[in-house]
Amino acid sequence: VISKGKEAIDKMWKESGIDTIQSVVKKSEAFNQFVDKSNEFITTTYPQTFSRDIAGSKKTDIIYELSSYTTERYVKPTLSGFQSSR
């Protein structure tokens, strides 16, 4: 379940094209859209696909795991990139 969630987040990141955008303004707009979309996916869309046999606490763990993954892999590096470009 977690690996499928990570794959979906990776795909969202690729589709956002943030890595290829040169303009800081456009990059930050795309980044904000990615964050909104991934948050929506992690907290709302994806949990609706969990099978009924996954207990509530396990669902919370999965959501936390995916949020941490997104933060560490995409959010933190991108934000530090923005700060260094100033």
RAVEN-V398758 format. One record per backbone hydrogen bond with DSSP energy under -0.5 kcal/mol. CO is the residue of the C=O (numbers start at 0). NH is the residue of the N-H. Records with the same first field share a line. If there is no record, write none. Layout:
CO = NH + NH
//
This chain:
0 = 4
1 = 5
2 = 6
3 = 7
4 = 8
5 = 9
6 = 10
7 = 11
8 = 12
9 = 13
10 = 14
11 = 15
12 = 16 + 17
13 = 16
16 = 19 + 20
17 = 20
22 = 26
23 = 27
24 = 28
25 = 29
26 = 30
27 = 31
28 = 32
29 = 33
30 = 34
31 = 35
32 = 36
33 = 37
34 = 38
35 = 39
36 = 40
37 = 41
38 = 42
39 = 43 + 44
40 = 45
43 = 47
44 = 47
45 = 48
46 = 49
50 = 53
52 = 54
54 = 58
55 = 59
56 = 60
57 = 61
58 = 62
59 = 63
60 = 64
61 = 65
62 = 66
63 = 67
64 = 68
65 = 69
66 = 70
67 = 71
68 = 72
69 = 73 + 74
70 = 75
73 = 77
74 = 78
75 = 79
76 = 80
77 = 81
78 = 82
79 = 83
80 = 84
82 = 85
//
